[in-house]
Amino acid sequence: TEALRNTKLPDRLIVIGGGYIACEIGGAYQSFGCDTHFLVRSELLRTADADIRQEFQAQFHKRHHVHQGYLPMRVDYRGNLFHVSARHTETFDVLELKADALLIATGSRYKRLNVPGETDYLGAGVHFCATCDGPFYKDKQVTVIGGGNSATEESLLLTKFAAQVSILVRKGNFNATAVIQEKVLSHPKIDVRWFTEVKEFIGKDSKLIQLRIFNKQTGAEENLQMDGAFIFIGLVPNTGFIEDSHILLDRWGFIVTGHALVHGDHRPTGFEERDPLLLETSVPGIFAAGDVRDTSTKQVVRAAGEGSTAALMVREYLKSV
């Protein structure tokens, strides 16, 4: 590791992030013979089987330069190279890397309500995935918090398991497609509470048992008994480390890529002579894939596919530098 930190020769590619995208890139670039560095905050890949996970990570570490436990701090472009600074989450050591191309695959995280008790009961009554955790609530009472497409669609999914689904919406209307709204409002298992916010998550014996809720219209507060709460109020992209860079973000902070960067005669600097490649950002040579992108579908299978696509697009870019 020390030798890698002190090297003066640039490597071809730096990948910021792990998961299926990093795995796809690693497999492709091993066959391409491209020297690649991976900055990973925690585990490279999370799987249910610990033995498989450990074996895979061991093999990946043998074939690639993996810097585990590092958070990216800054990305800049100097001397025709991309420079990435990262800090270790435990030792606080600073790592400096440079390369010809950069792929950002840092994903996104679920927005939280940031009210008392929410963190205390994560995984013990507070959830963010109906597909993952809905089956644990067969014939029970659950609450969905949110009013967009995700909240309404996941509520319908939860009716396959739960006896009753209550949706808490801050406003007096859904922000979802008309078709989904109609299905939700007509479903016999779903109860919608408008103008309602959660003030506190309350539990007993390390398990969530009720919500303290507040009606913004009437000012009334009450404790809502339930067995589980599912929060669907949006996603936050992990792009804080590039907010001061020249990489174009949409209004929610997701990275804009590819043809979406070109609007009529307007082109980002550096693309006067060519169109951006698929998954390329507004900075030539920097690519983004997965949930961190503005138009990604936020699905695992698509993330793996974007990893393969990113490998090909980065390789195409590297031919020109």
N, C-alpha and C positions, 0 to 999 in steps of 0.2 A: 504493500500500500504506500509506503513512504517513497519508494522508487517511482510509483505512478504520480505522486504529488509533485515530485521534483522534475519530471520529464519536461523537456523544452520542445519536443516535437508534438504537433497537434495530432489528435486522433480523428477519425472520420466522422463519428456520430456520438452524440450524447443523448440518452433517453432519460427524461425526468418522469418518473412514475413506474409503477409495477403492474401487476394484474395480467390479464390475457393479452393486452397489447404488447407489453414488454416481452412476454413469452413468444409471441408471433415474430416480433422483431428479432429476438435472439436466435430463433431457429433459422430465419431467412438470412441473417447477416453472418451466421457461422458458415453457411454454404457460399455466401458471396465473398468470404474472406475479408470482411470489413471489421476493423478494430472499433469496438463499441463499449461505451461506459454507461452503466445504469445507476441512477440515483434513486434509491428506494427508501421511503420513510419507515416502513415496518417490514412485513413479510412480502416476498416477491409475489406469491400466489397463495390465496386461501382456499383450502379444500377441506372436505369433511374428514378425510382419512389423513391422520397426522403422519403416518409412515410414508405414504405416497408424497405428501407435501415436503417432508424432510429430504427424501431421496431426490425429488425433482430439483429442489433448491441447491442441494449439494452438487448435482451435475451441472446446473446452470452456472454456479460460482466457478467451477473448474474451467468452463469454456469462455466466460466473459468477465469483464471488470465490473463487479457489483459493489457499490458503496451503500451498505445498508445502515439505516438509522439516520439518514441525512435529510434535512429540509432545505429546499432551494431558497436562497435569499435574493439573488439578483442575476439578471441576464443582460449582457451588453455585447456590443460588437466592436472589436478593435483589431487593427492590423489584419483585416480580411479573415478574422476568426471569431467564432462565438465563444464568449467567456461566461462560465457559470460558477457562481459562488454558492456554497452550501454549508450549513452548520449541523454538526451532529447533535441529536436531541438529548443525549446524556452527557457526553464529554465536552460538548460545545466546541470541539475542534472545527476549524474552518478548512474546507476543501475547495481548491480552485482547479477547474478543468477547462480545456479549450478544445474546440473541434471545428470541422468544416460545416457541419449541419447539426440541427437540434430538433428533437421531437418531444413535444409536451403531451404527456398522458397522465396528468395529475387528477383527473376525474372531478367529481363534485361530491358534496355532502348534503344531507337532509337539513332543511331549515328547522330550527327549534323554536318553541314558544318562549323559552327563557323565563319560565315562571317557577315558583317553589315546587319541589318534589319531582320535577320532570326528569332530572338526571338520576335521582335516587332510584327510580323504578324502570330505568331502561332495561328491556329484556325481561322485566318482571311485571308486565302489565302495560308498559309503554312501548309501542312498536312503530316501524316505518314501512313495513312490507306485508301486505295482506296475503300475498302468495306464499311467503315464507312462514308466517305465524298465524294466519287465519285458521288453519286446521286444528290449532290448539284450543279453539273457542267454539267447539261443536255444542250447539244447543245452549249457548250462553249469551249474555248481554254485552254488546260492544259499542264503543263510541268512535266515530270518525270525526276528526277535526280538520276543517278545510272546506272550500267551496268551488274548487276548480275541477278540471277534467280528471286529474288523478284521484281526488277525493271521491268524486261521484262514481267513477269506474271501479275503484277499489271497494266502495260501499256495496255495489252490486255483487262483486265477487264474494264479499264477506257474508252475504245472505245465503250462500251455499252451505255455510257452516253454522253461523250464529242463529239464535232464536230471534233476536231483535237487534237492529242497527240504528243508532241515533246519530244523526249528522249535526254537528254544531258549526254554524256559518256566521261569520262576523257581520256580514251585510244582510240585506233583505232579499238577496237573489244569488243564484249560482253564477259562476263564471265558467260555464261549461257548454258543450254543444247542445243544441235543442233536443236532439234525439236522446242523448244520455239523460238530460234533465227530465224528459217525459217518463223514461223508464224508472228513474229514481222516485219521482213524485207519485207514481202510480203503484209502486211496489208495496205489498201489504206488510212486509217485514221492516220497512224503513220509516223512521220518524225524523222529520227535519225541524230543527230549532233555529230560527232566524235571529239575527242581532245578538248572538250569544258568544261569549268569550270564556276561556278557561282561566281561572285565577290561581288555582293550585291543584296539584296531584296529591291525593291523600291515600296512605296505605296502612297496612297492619301486618305485622310478622313478615316484613320485607316483600309484601305483595300489594300492588295497587288495588284499592277497593272502591274508590269514589273520586269524583271530580268536584271541585268547588267552582261553580259557573256563575256568570253574571250576565243579565239581560240589559243591553245598552239602551233599550227603549224605555223599559219600566224601572230600571235601577235595582231590580230584585236580584238577590243572590240565593242560591240553594245548593245542596249537595246532591249530585247525581250518582246513584248507585250503578255500578257496572263492573264487568269482569276484566275488560281490556280496552285500551285506547290506542287508536291508530292515527298518527299525525301525517297529514298530506298538505303542507302549506308551501311547497316548492323546494327547489334545490339551490345550493350556493356553490358556484364553481371554485375550484382551488387555484385561483389565478392571482392571488394577492402579490406574489413575487414579481409579476410582470405588469402591474398596474402603471408603473412609471416608465415602461418601455414604449417602443413604437408599434407594438403589436395591437392591432385593432380589436376591441372588445365590443360586444353589444351592450345594451343598456342594463342587462342583468349581470354583466361581467364574464359572459362566455366568449370564447375566441371565435372570430369570424374567419372562415377559410374559403379557399378555392374561388369559384366563379362569383360568389356573393360579394367579393371584393371589388369587382369591376362593375361600374354603373355608367353606361354610355361611354363618354369620352374620359371620364374620371378613372384614373388608375393610381394605385399606391406607388410611392417612390420605389424605383427599382424594377418596375414592371412595364416600363415604357416600350420595351421591345418584345415582350412575350406575356402571355396570360399566366396567372398563378396556376401551379399544378394542383391537382386534387389534394385536399387536406393541407395545402401550403397557406401560411398566414400572410399578413400584410408585410412581413419582413422576409425577403427572399432567403430561402435556406432554413427557415424555422417552420416546422410542421406541427400540427395538433391532431390528436385522434381520441376518440372515446367521449365520455360524458362531459369533458371540458369544452367541447365544441358547441357552437350555437345551434346547429341543426342535427345533432346526434339524437338517436332514438332512446338512449339511456337503457339499452338492453345488452346483456352479456354477449350473446351470440353476435350481435352487430359490432361490439367492441373488438372481438377477435377478428372479425372480417376487416375492420378498419386497420387493425395491426398489420395484416397482410398487405393491404393497399398502401399503407404508409411506408412499408419496407420498399415497395416497388417505386413509389414516388420519390423517396429520399435517394434511392439508388439512381434514379433518372437525373435528379438534381446534381448529385456528386460527379456525374459524368462531365459536367460543365465547369467544375472548379478544380 
